[in-house]
Amino acid sequence: MVDPINEILSKDSRYKSEAYGFVLASLEVARVQTGKTKHVTGFDLLQGLKTLAIKDYGIMAKTVLESWGIKTTDDIGEIVFNLIDTELLSKTSEDQKEDFHNIFDFDTVFMKEYPFIENTNQNDSQ
């Protein structure tokens, strides 16, 4: 039996296998964040992906995602619909790739808005 991810990669080599695994893991984060046990929206999935990327990869999140071929939220839509085509995910009649179009900018969320922790141990003696 052919592994579904390898089947996808044989048809669409834009994204590495790690990208598919990360999107599936992000789906689980999105379910926890939303409290939904089944279907989540594209927006929900992207929020889960953002949370997981920052948690797992920190300031390197954008670099790691790009190394897998993911440069925009539209890429996540492509990955999701590849997973739908191989029946690893399902969709509702309302779901479409456009749900992922330009939802957030990777430079903004993974670099400019990165939640740096303030150094609270600074010596402010004057």
FENJOGI-V287777 format. One line per field, one symbol per residue. psi: psi as a letter, one per 30 degrees, with the letter a starting at -180 (. if undefined). burial: 1 if it has 24 or more other C-alpha atoms within 12 Angstrom, else 0. Layout:
psi: ???
burial: ???
This chain:
psi: kkkeeeeeeffjgekleeeeeeeeeeeeeeeeefgkfcklleeeeeeeeeeeeeeefbfgeeeeeeffgjflfeeeeeeefeeeeggfllllffklefffjhelkeeeffdegkikkkjfgkjgk.
burial: 000010010000001110111111011111100000000111111111111111000010110011011111111111111110000000100000101100100100110000000000000000
